[in-house]
């Protein structure tokens, strides 16, 4: 398994996670970092980013857990229902720019 696949599989074990996607985003030092996007189950809207990061840190190697997690209401999907990773990355880049600037 790649580290993204391992992280993706682990995220789905969290009881609040309805759907998740993990992508690699550029990182100045490491070249790439794991960034997760999560859609929570109904009734779990109070789930926090820290809660999910701690869940991942307890069970994943240090280099595999996502340092950044974003919540999303709906994933960009194609007609077959698959998450469109490039559109998701573009959305994440627009969210990351204010954080990095």
ZAKE-436212 format. One line per field, with one value per atom (N, C-alpha, C): residue in three letters; atom name; residue number from 1; x, y, z. Coordinates in steps of 0.001 Angstrom, whole numbers, m for minus. Example, Ala and Ser with C-alpha at 12.3 -4.5 7.8 and 13.67 -1.06 7.14 Angstrom:
REM ZAKE-436212
koldo = Ala/Ala/Ala/Ser/Ser/Ser
marvo = N/CA/C/N/CA/C
vovo = 1/1/1/2/2/2
xx = 13190/12300/13200/12850/13670/12900
yy = m5690/m4500/m3300/m2250/m1060/30
zz = 7800/7800/7800/7080/7140/7870
***
This chain:
REM ZAKE-436212
koldo = Unk/Unk/Unk/Unk/Unk/Unk/Unk/Unk/Unk/Unk/Unk/Unk/Unk/Unk/Unk/Unk/Unk/Unk/Unk/Unk/Unk/Unk/Unk/Unk/Unk/Unk/Unk/Unk/Unk/Unk/Unk/Unk/Unk/Unk/Unk/Unk/Unk/Unk/Unk/Unk/Unk/Unk/Unk/Unk/Unk/Unk/Unk/Unk/Unk/Unk/Unk/Unk/Unk/Unk/Unk/Unk/Unk/Unk/Unk/Unk/Unk/Unk/Unk/Unk/Unk/Unk/Unk/Unk/Unk/Unk/Unk/Unk/Unk/Unk/Unk/Unk/Unk/Unk/Unk/Unk/Unk/Unk/Unk/Unk/Unk/Unk/Unk/Unk/Unk/Unk/Unk/Unk/Unk/Unk/Unk/Unk/Unk/Unk/Unk/Unk/Unk/Unk/Unk/Unk/Unk/Unk/Unk/Unk/Unk/Unk/Unk/Unk/Unk/Unk/Unk/Unk/Unk/Unk/Unk/Unk/Unk/Unk/Unk/Unk/Unk/Unk/Unk/Unk/Unk/Unk/Unk/Unk/Unk/Unk/Unk/Unk/Unk/Unk/Unk/Unk/Unk/Unk/Unk/Unk/Unk/Unk/Unk/Unk/Unk/Unk/Unk/Unk/Unk/Unk/Unk/Unk/Unk/Unk/Unk/Unk/Unk/Unk/Unk/Unk/Unk/Unk/Unk/Unk/Unk/Unk/Unk/Unk/Unk/Unk/Unk/Unk/Unk/Unk/Unk/Unk/Unk/Unk/Unk/Unk/Unk/Unk/Unk/Unk/Unk/Unk/Unk/Unk/Unk/Unk/Unk/Unk/Unk/Unk/Unk/Unk/Unk/Unk/Unk/Unk/Unk/Unk/Unk/Unk/Unk/Unk/Unk/Unk/Unk/Unk/Unk/Unk/Unk/Unk/Unk/Unk/Unk/Unk/Unk/Unk/Unk/Unk/Unk/Unk/Unk/Unk/Unk/Unk/Unk/Unk/Unk/Unk/Unk/Unk/Unk/Unk/Unk/Unk/Unk/Unk/Unk/Unk/Unk/Unk/Unk/Unk/Unk/Unk/Unk/Unk/Unk/Unk/Unk/Unk/Unk/Unk/Unk/Unk/Unk/Unk/Unk/Unk/Unk/Unk/Unk/Unk/Unk/Unk/Unk/Unk/Unk/Unk/Unk/Unk/Unk/Unk/Unk/Unk/Unk/Unk/Unk/Unk/Unk/Unk/Unk/Unk/Unk/Unk/Unk/Unk/Unk/Unk/Unk/Unk/Unk/Unk/Unk/Unk/Unk
marvo = N/CA/C/N/CA/C/N/CA/C/N/CA/C/N/CA/C/N/CA/C/N/CA/C/N/CA/C/N/CA/C/N/CA/C/N/CA/C/N/CA/C/N/CA/C/N/CA/C/N/CA/C/N/CA/C/N/CA/C/N/CA/C/N/CA/C/N/CA/C/N/CA/C/N/CA/C/N/CA/C/N/CA/C/N/CA/C/N/CA/C/N/CA/C/N/CA/C/N/CA/C/N/CA/C/N/CA/C/N/CA/C/N/CA/C/N/CA/C/N/CA/C/N/CA/C/N/CA/C/N/CA/C/N/CA/C/N/CA/C/N/CA/C/N/CA/C/N/CA/C/N/CA/C/N/CA/C/N/CA/C/N/CA/C/N/CA/C/N/CA/C/N/CA/C/N/CA/C/N/CA/C/N/CA/C/N/CA/C/N/CA/C/N/CA/C/N/CA/C/N/CA/C/N/CA/C/N/CA/C/N/CA/C/N/CA/C/N/CA/C/N/CA/C/N/CA/C/N/CA/C/N/CA/C/N/CA/C/N/CA/C/N/CA/C/N/CA/C/N/CA/C/N/CA/C/N/CA/C/N/CA/C/N/CA/C/N/CA/C/N/CA/C/N/CA/C/N/CA/C/N/CA/C/N/CA/C/N/CA/C/N/CA/C/N/CA/C/N/CA/C/N/CA/C/N/CA/C/N/CA/C/N/CA/C/N/CA/C/N/CA/C/N/CA/C/N/CA/C/N/CA/C/N/CA/C/N/CA/C/N/CA/C/N/CA/C/N/CA/C/N/CA/C
vovo = 1/1/1/2/2/2/3/3/3/4/4/4/5/5/5/6/6/6/7/7/7/8/8/8/9/9/9/10/10/10/11/11/11/12/12/12/13/13/13/14/14/14/15/15/15/16/16/16/17/17/17/18/18/18/19/19/19/20/20/20/21/21/21/22/22/22/23/23/23/24/24/24/25/25/25/26/26/26/27/27/27/28/28/28/29/29/29/30/30/30/31/31/31/32/32/32/33/33/33/34/34/34/35/35/35/36/36/36/37/37/37/38/38/38/39/39/39/40/40/40/41/41/41/42/42/42/43/43/43/44/44/44/45/45/45/46/46/46/47/47/47/48/48/48/49/49/49/50/50/50/51/51/51/52/52/52/53/53/53/54/54/54/55/55/55/56/56/56/57/57/57/58/58/58/59/59/59/60/60/60/61/61/61/62/62/62/63/63/63/64/64/64/65/65/65/66/66/66/67/67/67/68/68/68/69/69/69/70/70/70/71/71/71/72/72/72/73/73/73/74/74/74/75/75/75/76/76/76/77/77/77/78/78/78/79/79/79/80/80/80/81/81/81/82/82/82/83/83/83/84/84/84/85/85/85/86/86/86/87/87/87/88/88/88/89/89/89/90/90/90/91/91/91/92/92/92/93/93/93/94/94/94/95/95/95/96/96/96/97/97/97/98/98/98/99/99/99/100/100/100/101/101/101
xx = 828/0/873/456/1122/675/1395/996/m365/m696/m2021/m3113/m2900/m3902/m4099/m3000/m3087/m3866/m3568/m4267/m5740/m6040/m7423/m8199/m7641/m8313/m8527/m7549/m7661/m8721/m8786/m9789/m11200/m11459/m12799/m13173/m12221/m12520/m13047/m12856/m13346/m14870/m15572/m17045/m17720/m17028/m17627/m17471/m16591/m16259/m17231/m17920/m18815/m18054/m17224/m16461/m15177/m14100/m12825/m12022/m11132/m10188/m8853/m7796/m6449/m5661/m5032/m4228/m2867/m1923/m609/m593/m168/m60/1399/1817/3215/3619/4849/5416/6828/7181/8487/9665/9567/10691/10650/9489/9388/8968/8634/8193/6697/6165/4735/4304/3063/2512/1109/693/m628/m1658/m2679/m3778/m5077/m5909/m7162/m8356/m9371/m10641/m11706/m12563/m13516/m14930/m15868/m17296/m17776/m18356/m18770/m20171/m20426/m21752/m22750/m24016/m25046/m25042/m25163/m25140/m23748/m22717/m21336/m20701/m21511/m21022/m20069/m20069/m19188/m17802/m17574/m16257/m15230/m14074/m13043/m11875/m11136/m9932/m8964/m8767/m7838/m8243/m9535/m10023/m9612/m9765/m9422/m7906/m7167/m5705/m5204/m5730/m5318/m5655/m6821/m7218/m6191/m5783/m4793/m3419/m3025/m1702/m1562/m2669/m2621/m2319/m2659/m2583/m1742/m1218/m421/988/1928/3293/3300/4317/4406/4309/4910/4901/3610/2707/1480/254/230/m996/m1055/m2254/m2392/m2175/m1392/m1165/m2273/m2909/m4015/m5231/m6368/m7640/m8652/m9392/m10439/m11770/m12799/m14146/m14810/m15626/m16301/m17741/m18643/m20044/m20271/m19693/m19815/m18500/m18090/m16894/m17227/m16295/m16510/m16417/m17462/m17500/m17831/m17406/m17753/m19098/m19517/m20829/m20947/m19802/m19815/m19765/m19698/m19690/m18314/m17252/m15893/m15427/m14688/m14149/m13139/m13297/m12382/m11224/m10115/m8967/m8385/m8305/m7715/m8578/m9888/m10774/m10662/m10535/m10380/m9069/m7984/m6698/m6783/m7483/m7644/m8406/m9439/m10206/m9322/m8522/m7628/m6565/m6028/m5032/m5629/m6889/m7524/m7710/m7857/m7985/m6618/m5580/m4253/m3538/m3817/m3110/m3242/m4454/m4532/m3764/m3695/m2975/m1476/m980/450/924/4/380/506
yy = m1187/0/1251/2237/3529/4188/5220/5878/6541/7047/7653/6599/5423/4356/3881/3739/3321/4345/5631/6690/6699/6555/6521/5397/4209/3063/3292/3876/4117/5172/6222/7267/6699/5739/5162/4326/4053/3323/4244/5540/6494/6547/6467/6416/7667/8790/10018/10172/9376/9566/8816/9569/8988/8696/9644/9521/10320/9847/10551/10398/11340/11270/11796/11168/11562/11866/13039/13429/13909/13877/14434/15876/16778/18190/18609/19579/20017/20511/20187/20632/21121/22282/22895/22018/21343/20567/19112/18469/17040/16702/17690/17448/17239/16442/16155/15825/16219/15858/15294/14481/13868/14866/15127/16001/15212/15219/14472/15421/14985/15698/14714/15157/14260/14822/13944/14240/13422/14097/13390/12810/11792/11182/12153/12046/12882/12657/13748/13662/13754/13814/13896/15232/16252/17544/18213/17775/18376/17721/16769/16142/17201/17145/18153/17568/18464/18070/17383/17952/17357/15951/15711/14380/13356/13725/12800/12636/13724/13620/12723/12892/12034/10575/10323/8964/8357/9133/8648/8474/9405/9338/8117/7687/6529/5238/5185/3919/3926/5083/5171/5646/5274/5769/7285/7888/9346/9971/9335/9929/9653/8848/8497/9293/9819/10509/11905/12349/13657/14790/15775/16956/17976/17916/18825/17994/18360/17720/18828/18701/19657/18927/19550/18993/19536/18700/19071/18558/19324/18888/17860/18093/17177/17142/15973/15829/16079/16657/16748/15337/14931/13566/13578/12521/12379/11663/11409/10797/9389/8734/7388/7404/8600/8714/8661/8668/8646/10058/10191/11499/11949/13192/13775/14420/13693/14114/15453/15682/16945/18141/18001/19083/19275/18180/18262/18962/18615/19278/20779/21160/22587/23285/22642/23197/23334/22314/22361/23439/23586/24637/26010/26222/27520/27736/26644/26755/26916/26309/26349/27671/28344/29589/30602/30850/31808/31323/29990/29463/29649/29531/29628/31068/31951/33335/34115
zz = 0/0/0/m716/m615/678/1087/2336/2196/984/799/904/321/371/1816/2551/3947/4768/4565/5293/4935/3637/3151/3838/3857/4481/5974/6634/8069/8382/7582/7812/7813/6955/6865/8084/8950/10181/11282/11123/12126/12038/13161/13133/12568/12541/12016/10510/9917/8500/7605/6772/5770/4484/4086/2851/3027/2419/2542/1268/1084/m24/481/39/436/m831/m833/m1988/m1509/m2405/m2132/m2613/m1749/m2099/m1961/m2773/m2717/m1326/m961/308/38/584/306/722/1843/2365/1897/2003/1741/315/m464/m1834/m1929/m1003/m995/424/754/2055/1868/2819/2791/3309/2494/2880/2705/3730/3685/3630/2921/2871/3334/4239/4883/4811/4494/4621/5814/6800/8016/7879/8678/8737/9345/8951/9587/11103/11839/13293/13899/13055/13530/13162/12982/12529/13519/14765/15768/15796/14930/14827/14464/15103/14857/14058/13450/12722/13674/14860/15834/16235/16365/16719/15648/14403/13322/13203/13375/13333/14462/15677/16795/16531/15943/15589/14626/13651/12681/13320/14162/14803/15699/16296/17197/16451/15169/14456/13184/12811/11592/11915/11072/11214/11099/11649/11678/10288/9294/7951/7185/7750/7035/7456/8654/9071/8445/8078/7430/8425/8014/8859/8658/7505/7203/6822/7416/7086/6858/5787/5472/5425/5955/5860/4606/3997/2755/2815/2236/2195/1102/m66/m1197/m1963/m2371/m3188/m4652/m5401/m6851/m7438/m8145/m8685/m10166/m10840/m12255/m12385/m13610/m13838/m13270/m13036/m12463/m10934/m10352/m8898/m8262/m9085/m8542/m8242/m7166/m6781/m7828/m8254/m9232/m8469/m8403/m7592/m8041/m9346/m9818/m9423/m9519/m9078/m7564/m6839/m5392/m5043/m5742/m5497/m5760/m6840/m7151/m6027/m5521/m4403/m3163/m2894/m1736/m1896/m3106/m3335/m3024/m3393/m3122/m1619/m861/589/1257/671/1265/1048/m52/m352/784/1323/2450/3678/3875/5041/4894/3662/3422/3234/2811/2512/3740
***
